[in-house]
Amino acid sequence: MPPLPFSKQREWSDILYRRYKALEKRVKRDRKWGAYAMIGEYAATDEAEFFAVTVELFFQKRLSGYLQRV
């Protein structure tokens, strides 16, 4: 879990869990990725991998956008 104020930790955890479960459901059901297409199947391995993959993707996109502006 990222460093968050105690009052936000439960909210962050709930959001992560719901998003992970939505991805997991798509993977098991029919693999129609929709909004999860950028994340990929590996992120559905478990909650830790979901977190790792989405954080990595976030920073790759941010770095890519930054480098295009430089």
C-alpha distances in whole Angstrom, upper triangle without the diagonal:
4,6,8,11,11,13,11,8,10,11,8,8,12,12,10,12,15,15,14,17,19,19,20,23,24,24,26,28,30,28,29,25,26,23,21,24,22,19,21,22,20,16,18,18,15,11,10,13,12,9,11,14,13,12,15,17,16,17,20,21,20,22,25,26,26,28,30,31,32
4,6,10,11,13,10,9,12,12,9,10,14,13,12,14,17,17,17,20,21,21,22,25,26,26,28,31,32,29,30,27,27,24,22,24,22,20,22,23,21,18,20,20,17,14,12,15,14,10,12,15,13,11,14,16,14,15,18,19,18,20,23,23,23,25,28,28,29
4,7,9,11,10,9,12,13,11,12,15,16,15,17,20,20,20,23,25,25,26,28,30,30,32,34,35,33,33,30,30,27,25,28,26,23,26,27,25,22,24,24,21,17,16,18,18,14,15,18,17,14,17,19,17,17,21,22,20,22,25,25,24,27,30,29,30
4,6,8,6,6,10,10,9,11,14,14,14,16,19,19,20,22,24,24,26,28,29,30,32,34,35,33,33,30,30,26,25,28,26,24,27,28,26,23,24,25,22,18,17,20,19,15,17,20,18,16,19,21,18,19,22,23,21,23,26,26,26,29,31,30,31
4,5,6,7,10,11,10,12,15,16,16,18,20,21,22,24,26,27,28,30,32,33,35,36,38,36,36,33,32,29,28,31,29,27,30,31,30,26,27,28,25,21,21,23,22,19,21,23,21,19,23,24,22,22,26,26,24,26,29,29,28,32,34,33,34
4,5,5,8,10,10,11,14,15,16,17,20,21,22,24,25,27,28,30,31,32,34,35,37,36,36,33,33,30,29,32,31,28,31,31,30,26,27,28,24,20,20,23,22,19,22,24,22,21,24,26,24,24,28,28,27,29,32,32,32,35,37,36,37
4,6,7,8,10,11,13,14,16,17,19,20,22,23,25,26,27,29,31,32,33,35,37,35,35,32,32,29,28,32,30,28,31,32,31,27,28,28,25,21,22,25,23,20,23,25,23,22,25,26,24,25,29,29,27,30,33,32,32,35,37,36,38
4,6,5,6,9,10,11,12,14,16,17,18,20,21,23,24,26,28,29,30,32,34,32,32,29,28,25,25,28,27,25,27,28,27,24,24,25,22,18,19,21,20,17,20,22,19,18,22,23,20,22,25,25,24,26,29,28,29,32,33,33,35
4,6,5,6,9,10,11,12,14,16,16,18,20,21,22,24,26,27,28,30,32,31,31,28,28,25,24,27,26,23,26,26,25,21,22,23,19,16,16,19,17,15,17,20,18,17,20,22,20,21,25,25,24,26,29,29,29,32,34,34,35
4,5,5,6,9,10,10,12,14,15,16,18,20,21,22,25,26,27,28,30,29,30,27,27,24,23,27,26,24,26,26,25,21,21,22,19,15,16,19,17,15,19,21,19,19,22,23,22,23,27,27,26,29,31,31,32,35,36,36,38
4,5,5,6,9,10,11,12,14,15,17,19,20,21,23,25,26,27,29,28,27,25,24,21,21,25,24,22,24,25,24,21,21,22,19,15,17,19,17,15,18,20,17,17,21,22,20,22,25,24,24,27,29,29,29,33,34,34,36
4,5,5,6,9,10,11,12,14,16,17,18,20,22,23,24,26,28,26,26,23,23,20,19,22,21,19,22,22,21,18,18,20,17,13,14,16,14,11,15,16,14,14,17,18,16,18,21,21,21,24,26,26,26,29,31,31,33
4,6,5,6,9,10,11,12,14,16,16,18,20,21,22,24,26,25,25,22,23,20,19,22,22,19,21,21,20,16,16,17,14,10,12,14,12,11,14,16,14,14,18,19,18,20,23,23,23,26,28,28,29,31,33,34,35
4,6,5,6,9,10,11,12,14,15,16,19,20,21,22,24,23,24,21,21,19,18,22,22,19,21,21,21,17,16,18,15,12,14,16,14,13,16,18,16,17,20,20,19,22,24,24,25,27,29,29,30,33,34,35,37
4,5,5,6,8,10,11,12,14,15,17,19,20,21,23,21,21,19,18,16,15,19,18,16,19,19,19,15,15,17,15,11,14,15,12,11,15,16,13,14,18,17,16,19,22,21,21,24,26,26,27,30,31,32,34
4,6,5,6,9,10,11,12,14,16,17,18,20,22,20,20,17,18,15,14,17,17,14,16,16,16,12,12,14,11,8,10,11,8,8,11,12,10,11,15,15,14,17,19,19,20,23,24,25,26,29,30,31,33
4,6,5,6,9,10,10,12,14,15,16,18,20,19,20,17,18,16,15,18,18,15,17,16,16,12,11,13,10,7,10,12,9,10,13,14,13,15,18,18,18,21,22,23,24,26,27,28,30,32,33,34,36
4,5,5,6,9,10,11,13,14,15,16,18,18,18,16,16,14,13,17,18,15,17,16,17,14,12,15,12,10,13,14,11,12,16,16,14,16,19,19,18,22,23,23,24,27,28,28,30,32,33,34,36
4,5,5,6,9,10,11,13,14,15,17,15,15,13,13,11,10,13,14,11,13,13,14,11,10,13,12,9,12,12,9,10,13,13,11,13,16,15,15,18,20,19,21,24,24,25,27,29,30,31,33
4,5,5,6,9,10,11,12,14,16,14,15,13,14,13,10,13,14,11,12,11,11,8,7,9,8,6,10,10,6,8,12,11,10,13,15,15,16,19,20,20,22,24,25,26,28,30,31,32,34
4,5,5,6,9,10,10,12,14,14,15,13,14,14,12,15,16,14,14,13,13,11,8,11,9,9,12,13,10,12,15,15,14,17,19,19,19,23,24,23,25,28,28,29,31,33,34,36,38
4,5,5,6,9,10,11,12,12,12,10,11,10,9,13,14,12,13,12,14,11,9,13,12,11,15,14,11,13,16,15,14,17,19,18,19,22,23,22,24,27,27,28,30,32,32,34,37
4,5,5,6,9,10,11,9,10,8,10,9,7,10,11,9,9,8,10,8,6,10,10,10,13,12,9,12,14,12,12,15,17,15,17,20,20,20,23,25,25,26,28,30,30,32,35
4,5,5,6,9,11,9,11,10,13,13,10,13,14,12,11,9,10,9,5,8,9,10,13,12,10,13,15,14,14,17,19,18,20,23,23,23,26,28,28,29,31,33,33,35,38
4,5,5,6,9,9,10,10,12,13,11,14,16,14,13,11,13,12,9,12,12,13,16,15,13,16,19,17,17,20,22,21,22,25,26,25,28,30,30,31,34,35,35,37,40
4,5,5,6,5,6,7,9,11,9,11,14,12,11,9,13,12,9,12,14,15,18,16,14,17,19,17,16,20,21,19,21,24,24,24,26,29,28,29,32,33,33,35,38
4,6,6,5,8,8,11,13,10,11,13,11,9,7,10,10,7,10,12,14,16,14,13,16,18,15,16,20,20,19,21,24,24,24,27,28,28,29,32,33,33,36,38
4,6,7,10,11,14,16,13,14,17,15,13,10,13,13,9,11,13,15,18,16,15,19,20,18,19,23,23,22,25,28,27,27,30,32,32,33,36,37,37,39,42
4,6,8,10,13,15,14,15,18,17,14,12,15,15,12,15,16,18,21,20,18,21,23,21,21,25,26,24,26,29,29,28,31,33,33,34,37,38,38,40,42
4,6,8,11,14,13,13,16,16,13,12,15,16,13,16,18,20,23,20,19,22,23,21,21,25,25,23,25,29,28,27,30,32,31,32,35,36,36,38,41
4,6,9,12,10,9,13,12,10,9,12,13,11,14,16,18,20,18,16,19,20,18,18,22,22,20,22,25,24,24,27,29,28,29,32,33,32,35,37
4,6,9,9,8,12,12,11,11,15,15,13,17,19,20,22,20,17,20,22,19,18,22,22,20,22,25,24,23,26,28,27,27,31,32,31,33,36
4,6,5,5,8,9,8,9,12,12,11,15,17,17,19,17,14,17,18,15,15,18,19,16,18,21,20,19,22,24,23,24,27,28,28,30,33
4,5,6,9,10,11,12,16,14,14,18,19,19,21,19,16,18,20,17,15,19,19,16,18,21,20,19,22,24,23,23,26,28,27,29,32
4,6,7,9,10,13,15,13,14,18,18,18,20,18,14,16,17,15,13,16,17,14,14,18,17,16,18,21,20,20,23,25,24,26,29
4,6,5,7,9,11,10,10,14,15,15,16,14,11,13,14,11,10,14,14,12,13,17,16,15,18,20,19,20,23,25,24,27,29
4,5,6,9,11,11,12,15,17,17,18,16,13,15,16,12,12,15,15,12,14,17,16,15,18,20,18,19,23,24,23,26,28
4,6,10,11,10,12,15,17,17,17,14,12,14,14,10,9,12,11,8,11,13,12,11,14,16,15,16,19,20,20,22,25
4,7,8,6,9,12,13,13,14,11,8,10,10,7,7,10,10,8,10,13,12,12,15,17,16,18,21,22,22,24,26
4,6,6,8,10,13,14,14,11,9,12,12,9,10,13,12,11,14,16,15,15,19,20,19,21,24,24,25,27,29
4,5,5,7,10,12,13,10,9,13,13,10,12,15,15,14,17,19,18,19,22,23,23,25,27,28,28,31,33
4,5,6,9,11,11,7,8,11,10,8,11,14,13,13,16,18,17,18,21,22,22,24,27,27,28,31,32
4,5,7,8,8,5,4,8,8,6,8,11,11,11,13,16,16,17,19,21,21,23,25,26,27,29,31
4,5,7,9,7,6,10,11,10,11,14,15,14,17,19,19,20,23,24,25,26,29,30,30,33,35
4,7,8,6,7,11,11,10,13,15,16,16,19,21,21,22,24,26,26,28,30,31,32,35,36
4,6,5,6,9,10,11,12,14,16,17,18,20,21,23,24,26,27,29,30,32,33,35,36
4,5,5,6,9,10,11,12,14,15,16,18,20,21,23,24,26,27,29,30,32,33,35
4,5,5,6,9,10,11,12,14,15,17,18,20,21,23,24,26,27,28,30,32,33
4,5,5,6,8,10,10,12,14,15,16,18,20,21,22,24,25,27,28,30,31
4,6,5,6,8,10,11,12,14,15,16,18,20,21,23,24,26,27,29,30
4,6,5,6,8,10,10,12,14,15,17,18,20,21,22,24,26,27,29
4,6,5,6,9,10,11,12,14,15,16,18,20,21,22,24,26,27
4,6,5,6,9,10,10,12,14,15,16,18,20,21,22,25,26
4,5,5,6,9,10,11,12,14,15,16,18,20,21,23,25
4,5,5,6,9,10,11,12,14,15,16,18,20,21,23
4,5,5,6,9,10,10,12,14,15,16,18,20,21
4,6,5,6,9,10,10,12,14,15,16,19,20
4,6,5,6,9,10,11,12,14,16,17,19
4,5,5,6,8,10,10,12,14,15,16
4,5,5,6,9,10,10,12,14,15
4,6,5,6,9,10,11,13,15
4,5,5,6,9,10,11,13
4,5,5,6,9,10,11
4,5,5,6,9,10
4,6,5,7,9
4,5,5,7
4,5,5
4,6
4
